[in-house]
Structures are given as C-alpha cells and as structure tokens.
C-alpha cells in the first residue's frame, strides 16, 4: 500500500473523519447539481443558479470569522455533529421547490445549509492534526484534500445521472441520508478533536478574532498563505456558466454533472500528484503561484473551445491546479499555526476565499443573461491569471520556515 494511504488503515479515527467528510461533501453535490438545472427550468433564467452559488459561498464568508472562533472554544465533535443535523433539516425544505413561485425557498434552504457548513469547515480543518500523529500529517492532508475532489466526482456525476433518471427530488432524499450517515461517523471518533484548554484560554469572540488577525498580520508568510485561495475564488464565477455550457453543447443535466465531476476529478488527482511539494518548503510558494496561473489558463481555453470533449479536458486541468492550490496552502497553514489559533486562522483563510467566490459568482450572475458565456468565462479566468502574477511578485522574497512544519511548533500567540 502506498505510504500516503496507509494512514487510513492504521488510524481508525482518521478513517472515520475522512469517511464523514466524504459523505458530507457528496451530499453537497447531490443538492447543487440538480438545483443548478432545476431552477433555470422552473424560472426560465440563469440568474437563479448564480444566486444559489452566491448564497452558498457568501453566507460562509460572512460567518467564518465567528465560526472559526467557535471552533477554537467549543468541542469540535459537537460542532460537526450539530452542523450535519442542521443541514439535514434544511434539505427537507427543498422538497417544496416545485414552481417559479417557490424557487426562493431553494435560496432559504441553501442558505441554511451554508450556515451549517460555515461551522463545519473550520472545525473539520482544525481537527485533522489532532486525529493523526505528526509524522502522518502530510499523508493525512493529501488524503483529506482528496475528499472534496472524490465526492465532487461521485456526487456531481451521480447527481446528474439520478436527476436525469429519477428527478431532482430523489437527489434531495439521497442528500438527507448522507448527512445522517456523516453524523453517525463523526460521533464514533474517539480521539479528542482539539488540544486541552486551560480555564483562562476562552476569550470573548471579538477579542479572540482580533488576536488571530494580529497573529496573521505579524507574519508575512502567513499573510501570503491566507490570500492564496482568493485567486481561484475570484475566478469561480465560471461555475455559474458550466450548466449553460452543457446545454449549449446539447448535453443537458448529464453534461452538467459530467463537467462538475471532471472538476472534482482534477481536484482529486492534483493533490495526489503534487504531494512531493508538501515535503519541500522551497517549492511551496512557486508551486502555489503556478497552480493559480494554470487554473486561469485552463478556463481561458474553455471559453474558446468549440468541442465538448476538449472543454471536459480543460476543466480537469484547471481544477487539477485548483485542488493543488487548496491542499498545499492548507498543509502549510496547519504546520505554521498553533492549535489554540488554528480554527480562527483557517476561518480567516476560508472567509477570504469564499468572499472572493461570492463576489465572482454575483458578478457573473449579474451579466450572465446579457453577455455571451465565453466572455464571462474569459473574464473570470483573466482575473485569476492576473492575481497569480501579482501575488508571485509580492511573495517572491519570502523564505521557507526554519522549523519542521509540525503543527504546534510555533507557540508565539
């Protein structure tokens, strides 16, 4: 067995956390893909699909500073279980979306799920180093980073198939079952999901957030790492166009599912192929800049490709780069931030990324009915490409850290 995968067989608690994330991410796509096809059919406008994506990411961006603080102060196991149960209740509302008049209920349901995810994401990211031994952290990050990509492949492709064969409401039923499964798996984890806290380490929320921001602000390398994901985020408006690309090529819901599946396949394969970079600190920042640029170039190609198979290949390449970008920056952050601040720093990191995504998706949604889709794609891709160039120029003088990268080594809070 490859060393990167052996941690799954040796560590039962990591296996359960990973499996829980698999089913939660799969549930997410069993909602999104059917909705992105259903809402335009009910309303006759592509704006609703853009609104769903923007609500999902925008709410995350607004809440993450608070939820990251919660992840450092409250039992992370309770947060993960509670978030899954809240998402389960929100999914039930989607069964009422049957016409243009009830389409706004989809935004309410997706918004409620986004609130739950804003609690889930920083808690899960911050918990990971606590369920594995330090020598296994790089391998665990590679595997955990593949969870999103794996279930985007499975969830998006199966979501497209099930939606085509049985309708979107069957997908919503599958989502509810997956969320309950994730709840059970998380509850079965035995290791504590955070380090012990003393009684004096429970500051007020605002004070805790300011403390984390000061920690980031005092460290140029950390500032660089928490701004990495924004490059791909600002180009994420391309997702609002993917269902329309499938329709334009005559592929319908099945084609939309396939596009999202190739997106997930790229995000899955990228971190696995690029894992050697995790062990070479000097490669990290150049690798991050390269991944941003490749994402932009991939979608520039999608914008002007006349053949659907080539579109599929370029979407794979773009998200090969995007998945690599995400995992490399996550691993670096876990290695440089102490446990007591990790939830808040990850929340800040994800807040910036999701805010960038929401801005991109709202911008794309505002013009999607009046501007040719290829120019929407080209605009989003160009923004990412320019960001990558500027970011690399700004960070080229930053040196690799002197310590080993084991979480908790930097204890100056």
Buried (B, 14 or more C-beta within 10 A) or exposed (E): EEEBEEBBEEBBBBBBBBBBBBBBBBBBBBBBBBBBBBBBEBBEBBBBBBBBBBBBBBBBBBBBBBBBBBBBBBBBBEBBBBBBBBBBBBBEBBBEBEEBEEBEBBBBBBBBBBBBBBBBBBBBBBBBBBBBEBEBBBBBBBBBBBBBBBBBBBBBBBBBBBBBEEEBBBBBBBBBBBBBBBBEBBBBBEBBBBBEEEEEEEBEBEEBBEBBBEBBEEBBBBBBBBBBBBBBBBBBBBBBBBBBBBBBBEBBBBBBBBBBBBBBBBBBBBBBEBBEBBEEBEBBBEBBBBBBBBBBBBBBBBBEBEEBEEBBBBBBBBBBBBBBBBBBBBBBBBBBBBBBBBBBBBBBBBBBBBBBBBBBBBBBBBBBEEEEBBEBBBBBBBBBBBBBBEBBEEBEEBEBBEEEBBBBBBEEE
